[in-house]
Amino acid sequence: MRTAYSVETVRAAEHQLMARLPEGALMQRAAAGLAAVCAGLLGRVYGARVALLVGTGDNGGDALYAGARLARRGAGVTAVLLDPERAHAGGLAALRAAGGRRAERVPERVDLVVDGLLGIGGRGGLRPAAAALVAQVPRGARVVAVDLPSGVDADTGEVAGAAVRADVTVTFGAYKPGLLIDPGAERAGVVRLVEIGLTLPDTAVAQALQHADVGALLPVPTAESDKYRRGVVGVVAGSEQYPGAAVLSVAGALRGGAGAVRYVGPARAAEMVLARYPETLVGRGRVQSWVVGPGLGSGREGEVAELLAGAAADGVAVLVDADGLRGLDPAALRAHPRPVLLTPHAGEAAALLGVGRAEVEGARLASVRELAERYGVAVLLKGSTTLVAGAGPGAGPVRVNATGTPWLATAGSGDVLSGVAGALLAAGLGAVDAGAVAAYLHGLAGRRAAAGGPVLAHGVAEAVPGAWRDVSLPEGSGPS
């Protein structure tokens, strides 16, 4: 599991460690790890051309000391200082002693650029002087960010202005939320964690599950299992206008491990569901979870409210998606006795919060937390980074999904996800676990089905069992 901590927590752990180490030892550890990653990217260090973008904080010192290590191995290292009067004196001296040099501009021909402009405490986008240095980076040069790309908010992943776009980010001691959550995550590239000996408390902000974590949460039938022990999912989806949503939601639930699926909806949609999945039960009956909303169309808010009330009375878990999210009553949801999971995309989340879509997309972590607190239930916010947040003081870290592909941005993909999550709710997983595991499997299935090209939502559903098998294998490991 990748576990991310706030800047405040990381800083406190660094100070505790520095008090036990000789002066400068922690920076040397970080610089050694940074230099090793840079050397690996270069392949041949001797004769390589490296440019350092050096700010005034410790990240600038890390970059200078790492540059000195590369220079001692024969690289031509040039440091461009944002503020020469405030550059790390020890790091600059080490670079000069190793044969590195200063320059006023980034050389036109470099193989690697190291971004050491801002540290994890930076807020807001790059200031004009720093942005001007970044603009000098030659096209084609690989960029390595020190701890996180400058201009990205370490605690949230928000990007409030100009920011570095890195190919690789070398982060020290712990992951930071901004490296896992878009838009910051997209600018971080491949994230490499360098251990420097920090002791961190159990107060993580975010977690990204890996194969082993998901495999441990998957429900596995036993010899005593029947369809009710495995979980029966009720699906209220589809309409005369959108009958396919019913088929895809049912597909997700069946492929997501449900013991059985009951479909409740228009006759035309029911016919389509039965034609594709004859094992589907039609009509109301005993269920362990409900999935409501995909393809319902407008004007069915009363039906959703009635279903929620009935599920609360029966003590049944509920997932609400798409059209089912309109007109929800926060008080009714907070009073629901069983797990409830809302699964909006950014536009639906914006409507629930009464803000613009761009605000949600630019502040994904804050948005999913606010939704969970306002409605008192778990929320899965779909998008480039899918986040799952619980509600209340014991909610724990926000779950960040590490799988997926841009090809999943296709009609009906979310309907499949709802079905998978509904099946996991029916099997007894809590709302946060069900959402996180479903998002992981759905993303992995999307990768399998797409194989680098376009994919249809039904293909994603068909690939879910293969994704399930992947994470169940003992030798499985999470995505990079």
Secondary structure, DSSP 8 states (H G I E B T S, - for coil): -EEE--HHHHHHHHHHHHTTS-TTHHHHHHHHHHHHHHHHHHS--TT-EEEEEE-SSHHHHHHHHHHHHHHHTT-EEEEEES-GGGS-HHHHHHHHHTT-EEESS--SS-SEEEEES--TT--SS--HHHHHHHHTS-TT-EEEEESS-TTB-TTT--B-S-----SEEEEESSB-HHHHSTTHHHHH-EEEEE-------S--SEEE--HHHHHHHS----TT--HHHH-EEEEE---SS-THHHHHHHHHHHHTT-SEEEEES-HHHHHHHHHH-TT-EES----SEEEE-TT--SS-HHHHHHHHHHHHHHT-EEEEEGGGGTT--HHHHHT-SS-EEEE--HHHHHHHHTS-HHHHHHSHHHHHHHHHHHHTSEEEE-SSS-EEE--STT--SEEE-----GGG-STTHHHHHHHHHHHHHHTT--HHHHHHHHHHHHHHHHHHHHTTS---HHHHHHHHHHHHHHHHSTT-----
